[in-house]
């Protein structure tokens, strides 16, 4: 059992973790019978536990009008808290169960699509070579979505874009790389400019292929255009990284993308100085120490980047954020954006 502050009356109550799991099942399915099936319990037992939870908290969590299940304001308040509590308990259980020398366990790692293809394969290969018993669960998404998943306790670590703006739990972040952004266009289409480099204002009359909401690149591109005095024109919007690159290759428009994801099938045009760039960082929640397996992955990643920087083999268009001495292992606050 776990003690929680009452969200309704401000006094101490005792709530079972099982009740929180049942509550999340109903909140996710909006149906008591399907929720009971999802958690493998009889529906009357689930309903009884939900009523007991509501009694303990002193507030109804669901509106049950004519079979339409909806969260009440109290339920909406409890929902993110319940997710974090159960995620943190699961993390604690895994931490305790990990065997000596990291022979078992798991790491839940989030990353943006460009980093999954341009950086992580070599890092994860090195990690698996050292810790073959660790399961790696990978979440691919935009930076903003990953920050949300970190705050909800659904990830142990995430490679995200800094700085972070979040209303949830504070995140500890370590800046890793500065990444150059370029304009990708179809190799079969005419060049988007007669110059070697483009200005942001050159995008004003160009149709853009735009990422879906939740991608940092979407907001980054729109903000850069707006700061240059115009609203961008979208040829297509709503895609993931692979779809965006596919549409660009087909000649449907231009896209602002990280240089590490583009290959020979595109025409690449860099931006004129100071250019557009962003900071890649590694993040985790401050209030929850990552499991040992996740901390080991962080060490492997930092060692890999240090060695790649010395050897000149970092992904194209990236440069290291300087980390020296103890700072190489320290957890830092996100640096302010100063370019682009």
N, C-alpha and C positions, 0 to 999 in steps of 0.2 A: 504494500500500500504506500501511497505517497501523499504528503500533506500539501495542500494548495491554499492560497489566499482566496477566499470567496470572491467571485467576480460580482456578486449581487449584494452582499451585506457587509463585507469587510471583516469577517471573523474567520477563525481557523476551521477548516472542514477536512474530512478524510475521504479521499476519492481513490477507487481502485484503478490501477492501470488498465485492467480489463474493461472497465466501464468507458474509459477514454477511447480504447480501441473500438468498442461497439459504437460509440458516438461518432467516430470518424467514418466508420463503415456506413452508417445511415446518412451522414453529411455528404459522403461521396456518391452514394447511389440514389439518395432521396427516396428510398423505398425500404421498409422494414424487412420484408420477406427476402429481397435480394441481398440486403445487408447481412441478414442471418446466414444465408448461404455462403456469403463471402468469408465470414469468420467461423463457419462450421459449427453453428449453434442453433438450437431450436428457436424459432421466431418468438414464442412467448417468453423464453428466458432472456432474449435480447431486449424485448420491450420492457421486461421487469427491471433489468439493470439500467436502462435509460431512465425509467421513472425514478429509480433510486438515486441516480446521479442528479437529476433535476431537483429532487427533494434535498439532497445534500447541499447543492449550490443555491437553493432557494429561488430558482427561476426556471421557467419553461425554456427548453433549448430548441424545440421544434414546434412549428405550427402544423396542425394535422387537419386542416379544413377539407372535408370531402375527399379524403385520400391523397390530397396534394401536400406533400411533405416539403416544408421550407424552414430554413433557419430563422429563429427569432433574433433580435438584437443581442440577447445573451449568448445564443449559439454562435453568432458571427464573432463575438468577442472571444469565446472559448476556442474556436477552431484553430487559429494559428498557434495558440498556447499548447493545445493538445498535440498538435503535430510535432512541435519542438520537444515536448516532454518525452513522447514515445521515441522520437529519433535519438534523443540524448541517452535514454535508457538502453536502446539497442546498441549504441556506440559503447556504452560502459560495459555491456555484456560481452561484446566482442573483444574489448580491451582485456577483460579479465580472462577470457578463454584463450587468448593468444598464447601459444607455446613459446618456450625459450628459443632464442635465435630466430624468431619470426618464421617459424615453420608453417604457421597457419594464420588465417585472418583475411581481411578484405580491405580494399581502399576504394572509396567512391570518389572519382575524380571527374570534375567538369572542365570543359575547355571549349573555346570557340572553334569553329570549323577550320579556320586557317592554321591554328596551332595543332589541331589533331593531325593534319596532313603534313605540315611543314616542320614541326619540331618534335612532337611526342613519339613517333615511331621509334626513333633511336633511343630516346630516354627510356621508354617502356621496355625496349629490348635489354638495355643495361640493367634495369630493375629486375626483370624476370630472371636474368642470369644469376643475380645475387639471391633473390627470394622467390624461387619457383613455386612455393606453396601458397603464395598470396594471390587471392582472386582480385582482379582489376575490373571494376564496374565503371564504365565510361559514359558520361552524359555530354552530348554535343548540343550546344545551344548558343544563343547570343549572350553577350556579357551581362546584360541587365537581367535576363532570366536566370543566369547562373548565380548572380548575387542574391536573387530571391531564394533560390534553392539552398544556398549556403545558410541564409538566415533562417530557413525553415528546418534546418538540420538534415536535409536530404543529401548533402554532399559533405565529404571530409575536407577536400581541397578543391580549389578551382583556379584555373588560369584565366584571368579576366583583364579588362581594360581599366586602367587607373586614370583619374581618381574615382573613388566609389561614392555614390550618393545613395544612401539607404536609410529607411526609417526603422529597420529592424535592428537586431543585435549588432553591435560594433564588430567590424571585421579587422583582423590583423593582416596586413599586406606587406609583401616584399617586392619592390620593383625589380624587374629582371632585364628587360630589353626595351630599346626604343625601336619602333617598327615604322618604316617608310611606307606611305600610301601612294599608289600610282593610279593612272587612268588606264584601264584595259579596254581595248577595242578590237573588232574583228580584223584579222590579218588580211582578209580579202576586201575590206572596205577602204576607202580613201583615208589618209591620216586625218585625225581630228584637228590638227594644227599644222601650219607650215614651219613652225619653230621646233627646236629640239625639246623644249619644255612648255608645259601648259600653265596658264594662270587659272585660278578658280573662276574668274569671270568668263573664261573661254567656254565654260560649261553651260552658260546661260541659254544658248540656242541649241544645245545638244539634248537629244532624248536620253534619259538615264534608265538603266535597269536597276531597280531598287530592292533592297532586302525587305523582309517582313519586319513588322514591329517587334521590338525586343532585341534587335541587333544594334550594337553600338555603332556599327558602320552606317546604319541608316541615319541615326540622329547626328552623327559626326558630319556626314556629307551634307545633310540639310542645314545644319548650323553654319558650316563653312560657306555654303551658297548664300544663306540669308545675311551673314556678316559681310559678304561681298556685294550685297544690295539687290539680290533677286531671289525668286522662288524657283527651285528646280522643276524641270518638266519630266514626268515619268512616262517612259514607253511601256514598261511593265513593272509592277511592284508586287511584293509579297513572297519572294522566293527565298529558299535556303542558298547556301554558298554554291553548291554544285549546279543548281538551277540557274542562278544568276550568271555564272560563268558560261553555262551552255547557251543562254540567250545572247550573251555578248558574242560568243563564237559564231552564232548564227546571224550576226549583224543587226540585231534588234535594237541596239543602243550601246552606250558606254556605261562603265561602272567604276567607281572608286573602290579599290580593293588593296589588301596587303600585297606587297611585292612577292612575298614568299609563296603565294598560291598560284601565280601565273606561270605558264609554260610557253613552249614554242608556238602554240596555236594562236597566240594573241599578239597584237601590237601593243607595246608597253610605252607609255609616255609619262615621264616623271613630271612633278610639279616644279615650277620655278621657285627659287629660294624665297623665304626660308622653308618652303615645302609644307606638306601635311604629314604629320607623324603622330604616333600615340604610344603610350607606355603600357607594356604588358607586365602584369604582376601575378604573384601567387598569393592566394587568400585563404583564410579559414576564420571561423568565429573566434573572437577573443575569449568568450566566456566558457568555451569547451575546448580542452586540449585535444588535438587530433590523436587518433589511435597510433600505437607504435609503428604499425605498418605504413601509415600515412606520413609520419615523421621521417621514416626511412626513405620514402619516395621523394620527399622534399630534399633530403640530403643528396640523393642520387641526381636529381634535377640540377641543383646548384653546382655540384661537381662537374656534371656534363657541360653546363654552360661556361664554367670557368675554363675547362679544357678546350672547348670549341673556340672560345675567344682567343686563347693563346695560339691555337693552331690555324685560326682564320677560317673556320668551317661553320660559323653560325649561319642560320638560314639567310637567304638573299634579302637584302634590304633591312637588316637588323644590326644593331650595335648594342653592346652591353651597357647596362646601367652600372656605374662603378660601385663595387662593394669591396671593401678592404678590411683585412684583419677580422676582428670579431663581428664587424658589420655584415660579413658575408653570411653569417648564420643568424643574424638578428632579425627580428620581425619589426618591420618599419611601417610607419603611417604612409598612406598614399601621398605621393608628391603632387603639387598642383600642376595642372596642364599649362605649359608655357609656349607650346608651338601649335600651329594649325588652328 
